[in-house]
Amino acid sequence: MIDMLRKIERYSGLSFGVSLMPTKRVQLSFSHHQISAYFPELEEFRDPNSCRNSAFMKKVSSLFPRIDDQLITDITQLHGRKTGIVSGYSYGKKVSMAIENLDSKVIY
């Protein structure tokens, strides 16, 4: 990401500052106008005063079945199946609620 930002600086003639901060601190800094922008962000925690459009932000969650298993194209196909998910990662409200409502075993 830093390499990409530096390329954007060279191309645009602009200079950007980069700070690595914990999630809560960066959200608070944005809310208090101490920083101009930040990424990544989860939709459910996004500040309502922030800019968002499809050209700027798009989140895609991926599901990986075994190569010889049936391809899963919809979350309802997880019904009754054992599924491992990454603990601490937010899949968004829609996916999280769907996982909770499935009759399946979730392993964190």
Rosetta constraint file for C-alpha pairs under 8 A:
AtomPair CA 1 CA 5 HARMONIC 6.17 0.50
AtomPair CA 2 CA 6 HARMONIC 6.18 0.50
AtomPair CA 3 CA 7 HARMONIC 6.33 0.50
AtomPair CA 4 CA 8 HARMONIC 6.31 0.50
AtomPair CA 5 CA 9 HARMONIC 6.25 0.50
AtomPair CA 5 CA 16 HARMONIC 7.87 0.50
AtomPair CA 6 CA 10 HARMONIC 6.32 0.50
AtomPair CA 7 CA 11 HARMONIC 6.14 0.50
AtomPair CA 8 CA 12 HARMONIC 5.87 0.50
AtomPair CA 8 CA 14 HARMONIC 7.91 0.50
AtomPair CA 9 CA 13 HARMONIC 5.46 0.50
AtomPair CA 9 CA 14 HARMONIC 4.98 0.50
AtomPair CA 9 CA 15 HARMONIC 5.54 0.50
AtomPair CA 9 CA 16 HARMONIC 7.11 0.50
AtomPair CA 10 CA 14 HARMONIC 7.22 0.50
AtomPair CA 21 CA 25 HARMONIC 6.28 0.50
AtomPair CA 21 CA 26 HARMONIC 5.88 0.50
AtomPair CA 22 CA 26 HARMONIC 6.32 0.50
AtomPair CA 23 CA 27 HARMONIC 6.28 0.50
AtomPair CA 24 CA 28 HARMONIC 6.12 0.50
AtomPair CA 25 CA 29 HARMONIC 5.98 0.50
AtomPair CA 26 CA 30 HARMONIC 6.14 0.50
AtomPair CA 26 CA 38 HARMONIC 7.30 0.50
AtomPair CA 27 CA 31 HARMONIC 6.23 0.50
AtomPair CA 27 CA 47 HARMONIC 7.90 0.50
AtomPair CA 28 CA 32 HARMONIC 6.20 0.50
AtomPair CA 29 CA 33 HARMONIC 6.21 0.50
AtomPair CA 29 CA 34 HARMONIC 4.99 0.50
AtomPair CA 29 CA 35 HARMONIC 5.88 0.50
AtomPair CA 30 CA 34 HARMONIC 5.83 0.50
AtomPair CA 30 CA 35 HARMONIC 5.16 0.50
AtomPair CA 30 CA 36 HARMONIC 6.55 0.50
AtomPair CA 30 CA 37 HARMONIC 6.90 0.50
AtomPair CA 30 CA 38 HARMONIC 7.73 0.50
AtomPair CA 31 CA 47 HARMONIC 7.45 0.50
AtomPair CA 41 CA 45 HARMONIC 7.03 0.50
AtomPair CA 41 CA 46 HARMONIC 6.43 0.50
AtomPair CA 42 CA 46 HARMONIC 6.21 0.50
AtomPair CA 42 CA 90 HARMONIC 7.23 0.50
AtomPair CA 42 CA 92 HARMONIC 7.10 0.50
AtomPair CA 43 CA 92 HARMONIC 6.91 0.50
AtomPair CA 44 CA 92 HARMONIC 6.73 0.50
AtomPair CA 44 CA 93 HARMONIC 6.98 0.50
AtomPair CA 46 CA 50 HARMONIC 7.17 0.50
AtomPair CA 52 CA 56 HARMONIC 6.29 0.50
AtomPair CA 52 CA 57 HARMONIC 6.38 0.50
AtomPair CA 53 CA 57 HARMONIC 6.11 0.50
AtomPair CA 54 CA 58 HARMONIC 5.83 0.50
AtomPair CA 61 CA 91 HARMONIC 6.78 0.50
AtomPair CA 63 CA 72 HARMONIC 7.54 0.50
AtomPair CA 65 CA 69 HARMONIC 6.27 0.50
AtomPair CA 65 CA 70 HARMONIC 7.56 0.50
AtomPair CA 65 CA 71 HARMONIC 6.73 0.50
AtomPair CA 65 CA 72 HARMONIC 7.21 0.50
AtomPair CA 72 CA 77 HARMONIC 6.25 0.50
AtomPair CA 72 CA 78 HARMONIC 7.75 0.50
AtomPair CA 73 CA 77 HARMONIC 7.45 0.50
AtomPair CA 74 CA 78 HARMONIC 7.90 0.50
AtomPair CA 75 CA 79 HARMONIC 7.94 0.50
AtomPair CA 75 CA 95 HARMONIC 7.75 0.50
AtomPair CA 75 CA 98 HARMONIC 7.23 0.50
AtomPair CA 75 CA 99 HARMONIC 7.69 0.50
AtomPair CA 76 CA 98 HARMONIC 7.88 0.50
AtomPair CA 76 CA 102 HARMONIC 7.37 0.50
AtomPair CA 78 CA 82 HARMONIC 7.72 0.50
AtomPair CA 78 CA 83 HARMONIC 7.41 0.50
AtomPair CA 78 CA 102 HARMONIC 7.26 0.50
AtomPair CA 78 CA 104 HARMONIC 6.81 0.50
AtomPair CA 79 CA 102 HARMONIC 5.39 0.50
AtomPair CA 79 CA 103 HARMONIC 5.42 0.50
AtomPair CA 79 CA 104 HARMONIC 5.40 0.50
AtomPair CA 80 CA 102 HARMONIC 7.36 0.50
AtomPair CA 80 CA 103 HARMONIC 5.25 0.50
AtomPair CA 80 CA 104 HARMONIC 4.27 0.50
AtomPair CA 80 CA 105 HARMONIC 7.21 0.50
AtomPair CA 81 CA 103 HARMONIC 7.94 0.50
AtomPair CA 81 CA 104 HARMONIC 5.09 0.50
AtomPair CA 81 CA 105 HARMONIC 6.39 0.50
AtomPair CA 82 CA 104 HARMONIC 5.87 0.50
AtomPair CA 82 CA 105 HARMONIC 4.65 0.50
AtomPair CA 82 CA 106 HARMONIC 5.96 0.50
AtomPair CA 82 CA 107 HARMONIC 7.41 0.50
AtomPair CA 83 CA 104 HARMONIC 7.37 0.50
AtomPair CA 83 CA 105 HARMONIC 6.15 0.50
AtomPair CA 83 CA 106 HARMONIC 4.90 0.50
AtomPair CA 83 CA 107 HARMONIC 6.07 0.50
AtomPair CA 84 CA 106 HARMONIC 5.71 0.50
AtomPair CA 84 CA 107 HARMONIC 4.55 0.50
AtomPair CA 84 CA 108 HARMONIC 5.87 0.50
AtomPair CA 85 CA 106 HARMONIC 6.99 0.50
AtomPair CA 85 CA 107 HARMONIC 6.24 0.50
AtomPair CA 85 CA 108 HARMONIC 5.30 0.50
AtomPair CA 86 CA 108 HARMONIC 5.90 0.50
AtomPair CA 87 CA 108 HARMONIC 5.24 0.50
AtomPair CA 90 CA 96 HARMONIC 7.71 0.50
AtomPair CA 91 CA 95 HARMONIC 5.80 0.50
AtomPair CA 91 CA 96 HARMONIC 6.01 0.50
AtomPair CA 92 CA 96 HARMONIC 6.03 0.50
AtomPair CA 93 CA 97 HARMONIC 5.96 0.50
AtomPair CA 94 CA 98 HARMONIC 6.25 0.50
AtomPair CA 95 CA 99 HARMONIC 6.15 0.50
AtomPair CA 96 CA 100 HARMONIC 6.30 0.50
AtomPair CA 97 CA 101 HARMONIC 6.29 0.50
AtomPair CA 98 CA 102 HARMONIC 6.37 0.50
